[in-house]
């Protein structure tokens, strides 16, 4: 059984089940029209998806997993260039000559790959990838300087069979996020001052209604606050996993 605390708000057991975890991670099995999707929350903002024999790593960072002992990545997605999301040494450990690396323009200054801008859409090894804007509106590093300026970071929507997965990256509850449609799984950041408060996450979720919400990147914030805020929101399940 996976690690972590499970909060059931709506009954999605048939489509969104659980599986044994990788060491130090929380792992779920999601049923899709083209087979099982294995979802692993490794640490902080680092995720791993396994689907139809392919491994997709999101924001691999060396202290999130022992990548020397894990399968190599077929696809690597990097949301932005901050060091807790972009670790060139970790990328080197898991890439091969056949690995597709999708990233932002600033991240491409540190790691070679294919740049996707906000709004871009492409098919990568049979998986549709859409780049969604990820940025701050309220939280600023200094006057007129957000922690994540608009246009520099991506969230990604990945399509696995009939299941659409949104990995938000470092962002707030932007208009672009709130306008999303047809999202089955949403990984939403919730730590201050860099991303969202629980109230911001709840505001976004009530707008775009993903079926399952995973708070991630939530160090320093109690994820149970989000559970409480969404407890009366029909059709939405919040899954809290113990990540550090």
ZADREN-252584 format. One record per residue: x, y, z of N, C-alpha, C in turn; residue number from 0; residue in three letters. Coordinates in nm, 2 decimals, decimal comma. Example, Ala and Ser with C-alpha at 12.3 -4.5 7.8 and 13.67 -1.06 7.14 Angstrom:
% ZADREN-252584
[atom [1,32 -0,57 0,78] [1,23 -0,45 0,78] [1,32 -0,33 0,78] 0 'ala']
[atom [1,28 -0,22 0,71] [1,37 -0,11 0,71] [1,29 0,00 0,79] 1 'ser']
% end
This chain:
% ZADREN-252584
[atom [0,08 -0,12 0,00] [0,00 0,00 0,00] [0,09 0,12 0,00] 0 'unk']
[atom [0,05 0,23 -0,07] [0,13 0,35 -0,08] [0,14 0,42 0,05] 1 'unk']
[atom [0,25 0,50 0,07] [0,27 0,58 0,18] [0,18 0,70 0,17] 2 'unk']
[atom [0,16 0,77 0,28] [0,08 0,89 0,28] [-0,06 0,88 0,34] 3 'unk']
[atom [-0,13 0,99 0,34] [-0,26 1,00 0,39] [-0,36 1,01 0,28] 4 'unk']
[atom [-0,46 0,93 0,28] [-0,56 0,93 0,17] [-0,69 1,00 0,21] 5 'unk']
[atom [-0,73 1,10 0,14] [-0,86 1,17 0,17] [-0,95 1,15 0,05] 6 'unk']
[atom [-1,06 1,09 0,08] [-1,16 1,06 -0,03] [-1,27 1,16 -0,02] 7 'unk']
[atom [-1,28 1,24 -0,12] [-1,39 1,33 -0,13] [-1,50 1,29 -0,23] 8 'unk']
[atom [-1,45 1,22 -0,33] [-1,55 1,16 -0,43] [-1,50 1,02 -0,46] 9 'unk']
[atom [-1,59 0,93 -0,50] [-1,55 0,79 -0,52] [-1,50 0,77 -0,66] 10 'unk']
[atom [-1,36 0,76 -0,67] [-1,30 0,73 -0,80] [-1,21 0,61 -0,79] 11 'unk']
[atom [-1,25 0,51 -0,70] [-1,16 0,40 -0,68] [-1,14 0,32 -0,81] 12 'unk']
[atom [-1,25 0,30 -0,89] [-1,23 0,22 -1,01] [-1,13 0,27 -1,10] 13 'unk']
[atom [-1,13 0,40 -1,12] [-1,04 0,46 -1,22] [-0,90 0,50 -1,16] 14 'unk']
[atom [-0,90 0,53 -1,03] [-0,78 0,59 -0,98] [-0,74 0,51 -0,85] 15 'unk']
[atom [-0,67 0,40 -0,88] [-0,63 0,31 -0,77] [-0,50 0,34 -0,71] 16 'unk']
[atom [-0,45 0,25 -0,62] [-0,33 0,26 -0,55] [-0,24 0,15 -0,58] 17 'unk']
[atom [-0,11 0,17 -0,56] [-0,01 0,07 -0,59] [0,11 0,08 -0,49] 18 'unk']
[atom [0,19 -0,02 -0,49] [0,31 -0,02 -0,40] [0,40 0,09 -0,45] 19 'unk']
[atom [0,47 0,16 -0,35] [0,55 0,28 -0,38] [0,69 0,24 -0,41] 20 'unk']
[atom [0,76 0,33 -0,49] [0,90 0,32 -0,50] [0,96 0,36 -0,36] 21 'unk']
[atom [1,08 0,31 -0,33] [1,13 0,35 -0,20] [1,14 0,50 -0,18] 22 'unk']
[atom [1,08 0,55 -0,07] [1,09 0,69 -0,04] [0,99 0,78 -0,12] 23 'unk']
[atom [0,89 0,71 -0,19] [0,80 0,79 -0,27] [0,66 0,74 -0,24] 24 'unk']
[atom [0,56 0,81 -0,30] [0,42 0,77 -0,30] [0,38 0,74 -0,44] 25 'unk']
[atom [0,32 0,62 -0,46] [0,29 0,58 -0,60] [0,15 0,54 -0,61] 26 'unk']
[atom [0,08 0,58 -0,72] [-0,06 0,54 -0,75] [-0,06 0,48 -0,89] 27 'unk']
[atom [-0,16 0,39 -0,91] [-0,18 0,34 -1,04] [-0,32 0,40 -1,09] 28 'unk']
[atom [-0,31 0,46 -1,21] [-0,43 0,52 -1,27] [-0,47 0,44 -1,39] 29 'unk']
[atom [-0,59 0,40 -1,40] [-0,64 0,33 -1,52] [-0,67 0,42 -1,63] 30 'unk']
[atom [-0,62 0,39 -1,75] [-0,65 0,47 -1,87] [-0,70 0,38 -1,98] 31 'unk']
[atom [-0,74 0,44 -2,09] [-0,79 0,36 -2,20] [-0,68 0,29 -2,28] 32 'unk']
[atom [-0,56 0,32 -2,25] [-0,44 0,26 -2,31] [-0,35 0,19 -2,21] 33 'unk']
[atom [-0,41 0,15 -2,10] [-0,33 0,08 -2,00] [-0,30 0,16 -1,88] 34 'unk']
[atom [-0,23 0,10 -1,78] [-0,21 0,17 -1,65] [-0,10 0,28 -1,66] 35 'unk']
[atom [-0,13 0,38 -1,59] [-0,04 0,49 -1,57] [0,01 0,49 -1,43] 36 'unk']
[atom [0,14 0,47 -1,41] [0,20 0,47 -1,28] [0,25 0,61 -1,24] 37 'unk']
[atom [0,20 0,66 -1,13] [0,24 0,80 -1,09] [0,31 0,79 -0,96] 38 'unk']
[atom [0,43 0,85 -0,96] [0,52 0,85 -0,84] [0,55 0,99 -0,80] 39 'unk']
[atom [0,52 1,03 -0,68] [0,56 1,16 -0,62] [0,69 1,13 -0,54] 40 'unk']
[atom [0,80 1,18 -0,59] [0,92 1,14 -0,53] [0,96 1,23 -0,41] 41 'unk']
[atom [0,97 1,36 -0,44] [1,00 1,46 -0,33] [0,98 1,60 -0,38] 42 'unk']
[atom [0,93 1,69 -0,30] [0,92 1,83 -0,33] [0,84 1,84 -0,46] 43 'unk']
[atom [0,90 1,88 -0,57] [0,83 1,89 -0,70] [0,87 1,79 -0,80] 44 'unk']
[atom [0,93 1,68 -0,76] [0,98 1,58 -0,86] [0,88 1,47 -0,87] 45 'unk']
[atom [0,84 1,44 -1,00] [0,75 1,34 -1,03] [0,80 1,24 -1,13] 46 'unk']
[atom [0,75 1,12 -1,13] [0,78 1,02 -1,23] [0,65 0,95 -1,28] 47 'unk']
[atom [0,63 0,95 -1,41] [0,52 0,88 -1,47] [0,58 0,76 -1,55] 48 'unk']
[atom [0,51 0,65 -1,55] [0,54 0,53 -1,63] [0,42 0,48 -1,70] 49 'unk']
[atom [0,43 0,47 -1,83] [0,32 0,45 -1,92] [0,36 0,37 -2,04] 50 'unk']
[atom [0,30 0,26 -2,07] [0,33 0,18 -2,19] [0,48 0,17 -2,21] 51 'unk']
[atom [0,55 0,13 -2,11] [0,69 0,11 -2,12] [0,78 0,23 -2,13] 52 'unk']
[atom [0,72 0,35 -2,11] [0,80 0,47 -2,12] [0,80 0,53 -1,98] 53 'unk']
[atom [0,92 0,59 -1,95] [0,94 0,66 -1,82] [0,95 0,81 -1,85] 54 'unk']
[atom [0,86 0,89 -1,78] [0,86 1,04 -1,80] [0,89 1,10 -1,66] 55 'unk']
[atom [1,00 1,17 -1,65] [1,04 1,24 -1,53] [1,02 1,39 -1,54] 56 'unk']
[atom [0,96 1,44 -1,43] [0,94 1,59 -1,43] [1,02 1,65 -1,32] 57 'unk']
[atom [1,10 1,75 -1,36] [1,19 1,82 -1,26] [1,27 1,73 -1,18] 58 'unk']
[atom [1,35 1,64 -1,24] [1,44 1,55 -1,16] [1,55 1,63 -1,09] 59 'unk']
[atom [1,56 1,60 -0,96] [1,66 1,66 -0,88] [1,73 1,56 -0,79] 60 'unk']
[atom [1,86 1,57 -0,78] [1,94 1,46 -0,72] [1,90 1,42 -0,58] 61 'unk']
[atom [1,85 1,51 -0,50] [1,81 1,47 -0,36] [1,67 1,41 -0,35] 62 'unk']
[atom [1,60 1,40 -0,47] [1,47 1,35 -0,47] [1,46 1,19 -0,49] 63 'unk']
[atom [1,57 1,14 -0,54] [1,57 0,99 -0,57] [1,71 0,95 -0,60] 64 'unk']
[atom [1,74 0,82 -0,59] [1,87 0,77 -0,63] [1,85 0,73 -0,77] 65 'unk']
[atom [1,88 0,82 -0,86] [1,86 0,80 -1,00] [1,95 0,69 -1,06] 66 'unk']
[atom [2,06 0,66 -0,99] [2,15 0,56 -1,04] [2,08 0,42 -1,04] 67 'unk']
[atom [1,98 0,40 -0,95] [1,92 0,27 -0,94] [1,79 0,27 -1,01] 68 'unk']
[atom [1,74 0,37 -1,07] [1,61 0,38 -1,14] [1,63 0,36 -1,29] 69 'unk']
[atom [1,52 0,32 -1,35] [1,52 0,31 -1,50] [1,55 0,45 -1,56] 70 'unk']
[atom [1,62 0,45 -1,68] [1,65 0,57 -1,75] [1,52 0,63 -1,80] 71 'unk']
[atom [1,52 0,76 -1,82] [1,40 0,84 -1,87] [1,39 0,84 -2,02] 72 'unk']
[atom [1,27 0,82 -2,07] [1,25 0,83 -2,21] [1,22 0,98 -2,24] 73 'unk']
[atom [1,15 1,05 -2,15] [1,12 1,19 -2,16] [1,15 1,26 -2,03] 74 'unk']
[atom [1,21 1,38 -2,04] [1,23 1,46 -1,92] [1,16 1,59 -1,95] 75 'unk']
[atom [1,08 1,64 -1,85] [1,01 1,77 -1,86] [1,07 1,86 -1,75] 76 'unk']
[atom [1,11 1,98 -1,78] [1,16 2,07 -1,68] [1,07 2,20 -1,69] 77 'unk']
[atom [1,01 2,23 -1,57] [0,92 2,34 -1,57] [0,98 2,48 -1,57] 78 'unk']
[atom [1,10 2,49 -1,51] [1,17 2,62 -1,51] [1,31 2,60 -1,45] 79 'unk']
[atom [1,39 2,71 -1,45] [1,53 2,70 -1,43] [1,58 2,70 -1,29] 80 'unk']
[atom [1,48 2,72 -1,19] [1,53 2,72 -1,05] [1,59 2,59 -1,01] 81 'unk']
[atom [1,68 2,60 -0,92] [1,76 2,48 -0,88] [1,69 2,36 -0,82] 82 'unk']
[atom [1,57 2,39 -0,76] [1,49 2,28 -0,70] [1,41 2,22 -0,80] 83 'unk']
[atom [1,42 2,26 -0,93] [1,34 2,20 -1,04] [1,44 2,15 -1,15] 84 'unk']
[atom [1,55 2,22 -1,16] [1,65 2,19 -1,27] [1,78 2,15 -1,21] 85 'unk']
[atom [1,82 2,03 -1,22] [1,95 1,98 -1,17] [2,02 1,91 -1,28] 86 'unk']
[atom [2,11 1,98 -1,35] [2,18 1,91 -1,46] [2,25 1,78 -1,43] 87 'unk']
[atom [2,30 1,76 -1,31] [2,36 1,64 -1,27] [2,26 1,52 -1,27] 88 'unk']
[atom [2,14 1,55 -1,22] [2,04 1,45 -1,22] [1,99 1,42 -1,36] 89 'unk']
[atom [1,98 1,52 -1,44] [1,94 1,49 -1,58] [2,04 1,40 -1,65] 90 'unk']
[atom [2,17 1,43 -1,63] [2,28 1,35 -1,69] [2,27 1,20 -1,64] 91 'unk']
[atom [2,22 1,18 -1,52] [2,21 1,04 -1,47] [2,10 0,96 -1,53] 92 'unk']
[atom [2,00 1,03 -1,58] [1,88 0,95 -1,62] [1,86 0,96 -1,77] 93 'unk']
[atom [1,93 1,05 -1,84] [1,91 1,06 -1,98] [1,99 0,96 -2,06] 94 'unk']
[atom [1,95 0,93 -2,18] [2,02 0,85 -2,28] [2,03 0,93 -2,41] 95 'unk']
[atom [2,09 0,87 -2,51] [2,09 0,93 -2,64] [1,95 0,95 -2,70] 96 'unk']
[atom [1,86 0,87 -2,65] [1,72 0,87 -2,71] [1,62 0,95 -2,62] 97 'unk']
[atom [1,67 1,00 -2,51] [1,58 1,08 -2,43] [1,54 1,21 -2,49] 98 'unk']
[atom [1,41 1,24 -2,49] [1,36 1,37 -2,53] [1,35 1,46 -2,40] 99 'unk']
[atom [1,42 1,58 -2,41] [1,41 1,67 -2,30] [1,33 1,79 -2,34] 100 'unk']
[atom [1,22 1,82 -2,27] [1,14 1,93 -2,30] [1,16 2,04 -2,18] 101 'unk']
[atom [1,18 2,16 -2,22] [1,21 2,26 -2,12] [1,19 2,40 -2,16] 102 'unk']
[atom [1,21 2,50 -2,08] [1,19 2,64 -2,11] [1,32 2,70 -2,16] 103 'unk']
[atom [1,31 2,82 -2,22] [1,42 2,88 -2,28] [1,54 2,91 -2,18] 104 'unk']
[atom [1,50 2,95 -2,05] [1,60 2,97 -1,95] [1,67 2,84 -1,91] 105 'unk']
[atom [1,59 2,74 -1,90] [1,64 2,61 -1,86] [1,74 2,55 -1,97] 106 'unk']
[atom [1,71 2,59 -2,09] [1,79 2,54 -2,20] [1,93 2,61 -2,20] 107 'unk']
[atom [1,95 2,71 -2,12] [2,08 2,77 -2,11] [2,17 2,68 -2,02] 108 'unk']
[atom [2,11 2,58 -1,95] [2,18 2,49 -1,86] [2,18 2,35 -1,91] 109 'unk']
[atom [2,08 2,31 -1,98] [2,06 2,17 -2,03] [2,01 2,17 -2,17] 110 'unk']
[atom [2,07 2,09 -2,26] [2,02 2,09 -2,39] [1,89 2,02 -2,40] 111 'unk']
[atom [1,80 2,07 -2,48] [1,67 2,01 -2,50] [1,58 2,09 -2,60] 112 'unk']
[atom [1,46 2,05 -2,61] [1,36 2,12 -2,70] [1,28 2,22 -2,62] 113 'unk']
[atom [1,29 2,34 -2,66] [1,22 2,45 -2,59] [1,07 2,45 -2,63] 114 'unk']
[atom [0,98 2,45 -2,52] [0,84 2,48 -2,55] [0,81 2,61 -2,48] 115 'unk']
[atom [0,74 2,70 -2,55] [0,69 2,82 -2,49] [0,55 2,81 -2,44] 116 'unk']
[atom [0,51 2,90 -2,35] [0,37 2,90 -2,31] [0,27 2,89 -2,43] 117 'unk']
[atom [0,18 2,79 -2,42] [0,08 2,77 -2,53] [0,12 2,68 -2,64] 118 'unk']
[atom [0,25 2,63 -2,64] [0,29 2,53 -2,74] [0,23 2,40 -2,71] 119 'unk']
[atom [0,22 2,32 -2,81] [0,17 2,18 -2,80] [0,24 2,09 -2,90] 120 'unk']
[atom [0,28 1,97 -2,86] [0,36 1,88 -2,94] [0,34 1,74 -2,90] 121 'unk']
[atom [0,36 1,65 -2,99] [0,36 1,50 -2,95] [0,50 1,45 -2,93] 122 'unk']
[atom [0,53 1,39 -2,82] [0,66 1,35 -2,78] [0,65 1,20 -2,76] 123 'unk']
[atom [0,71 1,12 -2,84] [0,71 0,97 -2,83] [0,56 0,92 -2,80] 124 'unk']
[atom [0,47 0,97 -2,88] [0,33 0,93 -2,87] [0,25 0,99 -2,76] 125 'unk']
[atom [0,31 1,08 -2,68] [0,24 1,15 -2,57] [0,22 1,30 -2,60] 126 'unk']
[atom [0,10 1,34 -2,59] [0,07 1,49 -2,62] [0,12 1,57 -2,50] 127 'unk']
[atom [0,20 1,67 -2,53] [0,25 1,76 -2,42] [0,20 1,90 -2,46] 128 'unk']
[atom [0,14 1,97 -2,36] [0,10 2,11 -2,38] [0,16 2,19 -2,27] 129 'unk']
[atom [0,22 2,31 -2,31] [0,28 2,40 -2,22] [0,19 2,51 -2,17] 130 'unk']
[atom [0,17 2,52 -2,04] [0,07 2,61 -1,98] [0,15 2,72 -1,90] 131 'unk']
[atom [0,11 2,84 -1,91] [0,19 2,95 -1,84] [0,19 2,92 -1,69] 132 'unk']
[atom [0,30 2,94 -1,63] [0,32 2,93 -1,48] [0,39 3,05 -1,43] 133 'unk']
[atom [0,32 3,13 -1,34] [0,38 3,25 -1,30] [0,31 3,30 -1,17] 134 'unk']
[atom [0,37 3,40 -1,11] [0,31 3,47 -0,99] [0,23 3,59 -1,03] 135 'unk']
[atom [0,13 3,62 -0,96] [0,05 3,74 -0,98] [0,07 3,83 -0,85] 136 'unk']
[atom [0,06 3,76 -0,73] [0,06 3,83 -0,60] [0,19 3,83 -0,54] 137 'unk']
[atom [0,26 3,72 -0,53] [0,38 3,70 -0,45] [0,50 3,75 -0,53] 138 'unk']
[atom [0,57 3,85 -0,47] [0,68 3,92 -0,53] [0,81 3,89 -0,46] 139 'unk']
[atom [0,92 3,88 -0,53] [1,06 3,88 -0,47] [1,09 4,02 -0,42] 140 'unk']
[atom [1,06 4,12 -0,50] [1,08 4,26 -0,46] [0,98 4,34 -0,54] 141 'unk']
[atom [0,97 4,47 -0,52] [0,87 4,55 -0,59] [0,88 4,52 -0,74] 142 'unk']
[atom [0,76 4,49 -0,80] [0,75 4,46 -0,94] [0,83 4,34 -1,00] 143 'unk']
[atom [0,87 4,26 -0,90] [0,95 4,14 -0,95] [0,89 4,02 -0,88] 144 'unk']
[atom [0,81 3,95 -0,96] [0,75 3,82 -0,90] [0,85 3,71 -0,89] 145 'unk']
[atom [0,83 3,62 -0,80] [0,92 3,51 -0,79] [0,93 3,43 -0,92] 146 'unk']
[atom [0,82 3,42 -0,99] [0,82 3,35 -1,12] [0,75 3,44 -1,22] 147 'unk']
[atom [0,83 3,52 -1,30] [0,77 3,61 -1,40] [0,69 3,53 -1,51] 148 'unk']
[atom [0,59 3,60 -1,56] [0,51 3,54 -1,67] [0,60 3,52 -1,79] 149 'unk']
[atom [0,59 3,40 -1,85] [0,66 3,37 -1,97] [0,79 3,29 -1,95] 150 'unk']
[atom [0,84 3,28 -1,83] [0,96 3,21 -1,80] [0,94 3,06 -1,76] 151 'unk']
[atom [0,82 3,03 -1,71] [0,80 2,89 -1,66] [0,69 2,83 -1,73] 152 'unk']
[atom [0,69 2,69 -1,73] [0,58 2,62 -1,79] [0,52 2,53 -1,68] 153 'unk']
[atom [0,39 2,51 -1,69] [0,32 2,39 -1,64] [0,31 2,30 -1,77] 154 'unk']
[atom [0,27 2,17 -1,75] [0,26 2,08 -1,86] [0,13 2,00 -1,84] 155 'unk']
[atom [0,06 1,99 -1,95] [-0,06 1,89 -1,96] [-0,01 1,77 -2,04] 156 'unk']
[atom [-0,02 1,65 -1,99] [0,02 1,53 -2,05] [-0,10 1,45 -2,07] 157 'unk']
[atom [-0,11 1,39 -2,19] [-0,23 1,30 -2,22] [-0,18 1,16 -2,23] 158 'unk']
[atom [-0,24 1,08 -2,14] [-0,21 0,93 -2,14] [-0,34 0,86 -2,17] 159 'unk']
[atom [-0,36 0,81 -2,30] [-0,49 0,76 -2,33] [-0,60 0,86 -2,32] 160 'unk']
[atom [-0,69 0,83 -2,23] [-0,80 0,92 -2,21] [-0,79 1,00 -2,08] 161 'unk']
[atom [-0,67 1,00 -2,02] [-0,64 1,07 -1,90] [-0,55 1,19 -1,92] 162 'unk']
[atom [-0,60 1,30 -1,88] [-0,52 1,43 -1,89] [-0,46 1,47 -1,76] 163 'unk']
[atom [-0,33 1,48 -1,75] [-0,26 1,51 -1,63] [-0,20 1,65 -1,64] 164 'unk']
[atom [-0,23 1,73 -1,54] [-0,17 1,87 -1,54] [-0,07 1,88 -1,42] 165 'unk']
[atom [0,05 1,91 -1,46] [0,16 1,94 -1,36] [0,18 2,09 -1,37] 166 'unk']
[atom [0,15 2,16 -1,26] [0,14 2,31 -1,27] [0,27 2,38 -1,27] 167 'unk']
[atom [0,38 2,32 -1,21] [0,50 2,39 -1,19] [0,49 2,49 -1,08] 168 'unk']
[atom [0,57 2,59 -1,08] [0,56 2,70 -0,98] [0,48 2,81 -1,03] 169 'unk']
[atom [0,36 2,83 -0,97] [0,26 2,92 -1,03] [0,16 2,96 -0,92] 170 'unk']
[atom [0,08 3,06 -0,95] [-0,04 3,09 -0,87] [-0,16 3,05 -0,95] 171 'unk']
[atom [-0,28 3,08 -0,90] [-0,40 3,05 -0,96] [-0,43 3,15 -1,07] 172 'unk']
[atom [-0,36 3,13 -1,18] [-0,37 3,23 -1,29] [-0,50 3,21 -1,37] 173 'unk']
[atom [-0,54 3,31 -1,45] [-0,65 3,29 -1,54] [-0,64 3,17 -1,63] 174 'unk']
[atom [-0,51 3,15 -1,68] [-0,49 3,04 -1,77] [-0,52 2,90 -1,70] 175 'unk']
[atom [-0,48 2,89 -1,58] [-0,51 2,77 -1,50] [-0,66 2,75 -1,48] 176 'unk']
[atom [-0,72 2,86 -1,44] [-0,86 2,85 -1,41] [-0,95 2,82 -1,53] 177 'unk']
[atom [-0,89 2,84 -1,65] [-0,97 2,82 -1,78] [-0,95 2,68 -1,83] 178 'unk']
[atom [-0,86 2,60 -1,77] [-0,84 2,46 -1,82] [-0,97 2,38 -1,82] 179 'unk']
[atom [-0,97 2,28 -1,91] [-1,08 2,19 -1,93] [-1,04 2,05 -1,93] 180 'unk']
[atom [-1,12 1,96 -1,88] [-1,10 1,82 -1,90] [-0,98 1,76 -1,83] 181 'unk']
[atom [-0,94 1,82 -1,71] [-0,82 1,77 -1,64] [-0,86 1,66 -1,54] 182 'unk']
[atom [-0,80 1,54 -1,55] [-0,83 1,43 -1,46] [-0,74 1,44 -1,33] 183 'unk']
[atom [-0,61 1,46 -1,35] [-0,52 1,47 -1,23] [-0,45 1,60 -1,24] 184 'unk']
[atom [-0,45 1,67 -1,12] [-0,38 1,80 -1,12] [-0,28 1,80 -1,00] 185 'unk']
[atom [-0,16 1,83 -1,03] [-0,05 1,85 -0,93] [-0,03 2,00 -0,91] 186 'unk']
[atom [-0,07 2,05 -0,79] [-0,08 2,19 -0,77] [0,02 2,23 -0,66] 187 'unk']
[atom [0,10 2,33 -0,68] [0,20 2,37 -0,57] [0,14 2,45 -0,47] 188 'unk']
[atom [0,19 2,44 -0,35] [0,12 2,50 -0,23] [0,23 2,54 -0,13] 189 'unk']
[atom [0,32 2,62 -0,16] [0,41 2,67 -0,05] [0,44 2,82 -0,07] 190 'unk']
[atom [0,46 2,88 0,04] [0,48 3,03 0,04] [0,63 3,06 0,07] 191 'unk']
[atom [0,67 3,17 0,02] [0,59 3,27 -0,06] [0,60 3,25 -0,21] 192 'unk']
[atom [0,64 3,13 -0,25] [0,68 3,11 -0,39] [0,56 3,08 -0,48] 193 'unk']
[atom [0,46 3,00 -0,43] [0,35 2,96 -0,52] [0,22 3,00 -0,45] 194 'unk']
[atom [0,13 2,90 -0,42] [0,00 2,93 -0,38] [-0,03 2,90 -0,23] 195 'unk']
[atom [-0,12 2,98 -0,17] [-0,18 2,94 -0,05] [-0,29 2,83 -0,07] 196 'unk']
[atom [-0,33 2,76 0,03] [-0,44 2,66 0,02] [-0,56 2,73 -0,04] 197 'unk']
[atom [-0,59 2,85 0,00] [-0,70 2,92 -0,05] [-0,69 2,95 -0,21] 198 'unk']
[atom [-0,57 2,98 -0,25] [-0,55 3,00 -0,40] [-0,57 2,87 -0,47] 199 'unk']
[atom [-0,52 2,76 -0,42] [-0,54 2,63 -0,48] [-0,69 2,60 -0,49] 200 'unk']
[atom [-0,76 2,62 -0,38] [-0,90 2,59 -0,38] [-0,98 2,67 -0,48] 201 'unk']
[atom [-0,94 2,80 -0,49] [-1,00 2,88 -0,59] [-0,99 2,83 -0,73] 202 'unk']
[atom [-0,86 2,79 -0,76] [-0,84 2,73 -0,89] [-0,92 2,60 -0,92] 203 'unk']
[atom [-0,91 2,51 -0,82] [-0,98 2,38 -0,83] [-1,13 2,40 -0,85] 204 'unk']
[atom [-1,19 2,49 -0,78] [-1,33 2,52 -0,80] [-1,36 2,57 -0,94] 205 'unk']
[atom [-1,26 2,63 -1,00] [-1,29 2,69 -1,14] [-1,27 2,58 -1,25] 206 'unk']
[atom [-1,16 2,50 -1,24] [-1,14 2,41 -1,35] [-1,17 2,26 -1,32] 207 'unk']
[atom [-1,20 2,23 -1,20] [-1,26 2,10 -1,16] [-1,19 1,98 -1,20] 208 'unk']
[atom [-1,06 1,96 -1,16] [-1,00 1,84 -1,19] [-1,06 1,73 -1,11] 209 'unk']
[atom [-1,06 1,60 -1,15] [-1,12 1,49 -1,08] [-1,04 1,46 -0,95] 210 'unk']
[atom [-0,91 1,46 -0,97] [-0,82 1,43 -0,85] [-0,71 1,54 -0,84] 211 'unk']
[atom [-0,69 1,59 -0,72] [-0,59 1,70 -0,69] [-0,49 1,64 -0,60] 212 'unk']
[atom [-0,36 1,65 -0,64] [-0,25 1,62 -0,56] [-0,18 1,75 -0,52] 213 'unk']
[atom [-0,18 1,79 -0,39] [-0,10 1,90 -0,35] [0,05 1,85 -0,36] 214 'unk']
[atom [0,14 1,93 -0,42] [0,28 1,90 -0,41] [0,36 2,02 -0,40] 215 'unk']
[atom [0,49 2,01 -0,38] [0,57 2,13 -0,35] [0,51 2,21 -0,24] 216 'unk']
[atom [0,47 2,14 -0,13] [0,40 2,20 -0,02] [0,48 2,22 0,11] 217 'unk']
[atom [0,61 2,21 0,10] [0,69 2,23 0,23] [0,65 2,36 0,30] 218 'unk']
[atom [0,62 2,34 0,43] [0,59 2,46 0,51] [0,44 2,49 0,51] 219 'unk']
[atom [0,36 2,42 0,44] [0,22 2,44 0,43] [0,14 2,31 0,47] 220 'unk']
[atom [0,04 2,32 0,55] [-0,04 2,20 0,59] [-0,14 2,17 0,48] 221 'unk']
[atom [-0,12 2,05 0,41] [-0,21 2,02 0,30] [-0,35 1,99 0,35] 222 'unk']
[atom [-0,36 1,96 0,48] [-0,50 1,93 0,53] [-0,59 2,05 0,52] 223 'unk']
[atom [-0,53 2,17 0,51] [-0,60 2,29 0,50] [-0,68 2,29 0,36] 224 'unk']
[atom [-0,61 2,24 0,26] [-0,68 2,22 0,13] [-0,79 2,12 0,14] 225 'unk']
[atom [-0,77 2,01 0,20] [-0,88 1,91 0,22] [-1,00 1,98 0,28] 226 'unk']
[atom [-0,98 2,06 0,38] [-1,09 2,12 0,45] [-1,16 2,22 0,36] 227 'unk']
[atom [-1,08 2,30 0,28] [-1,14 2,40 0,19] [-1,22 2,33 0,08] 228 'unk']
[atom [-1,19 2,21 0,04] [-1,26 2,15 -0,07] [-1,35 2,04 -0,03] 229 'unk']
[atom [-1,38 2,02 0,10] [-1,45 1,91 0,14] [-1,60 1,91 0,09] 230 'unk']
[atom [-1,65 2,02 0,06] [-1,79 2,03 0,01] [-1,79 2,06 -0,14] 231 'unk']
[atom [-1,68 2,03 -0,21] [-1,68 2,05 -0,36] [-1,70 1,92 -0,43] 232 'unk']
[atom [-1,82 1,90 -0,49] [-1,85 1,77 -0,55] [-1,77 1,74 -0,67] 233 'unk']
[atom [-1,74 1,61 -0,69] [-1,67 1,57 -0,80] [-1,52 1,58 -0,80] 234 'unk']
[atom [-1,46 1,62 -0,68] [-1,32 1,65 -0,67] [-1,27 1,56 -0,55] 235 'unk']
[atom [-1,16 1,49 -0,57] [-1,09 1,41 -0,47] [-0,96 1,47 -0,44] 236 'unk']
[atom [-0,92 1,49 -0,32] [-0,79 1,54 -0,28] [-0,71 1,43 -0,23] 237 'unk']
[atom [-0,59 1,41 -0,29] [-0,50 1,30 -0,24] [-0,38 1,37 -0,18] 238 'unk']
[atom [-0,36 1,35 -0,05] [-0,24 1,41 0,01] [-0,14 1,30 0,03] 239 'unk']
[atom [-0,02 1,32 -0,02] [0,09 1,23 -0,01] [0,20 1,29 0,07] 240 'unk']
[atom [0,27 1,21 0,15] [0,38 1,25 0,23] [0,51 1,27 0,15] 241 'unk']
[atom [0,53 1,40 0,11] [0,65 1,43 0,04] [0,72 1,54 0,11] 242 'unk']
[atom [0,85 1,55 0,10] [0,93 1,65 0,18] [0,99 1,75 0,09] 243 'unk']
% end
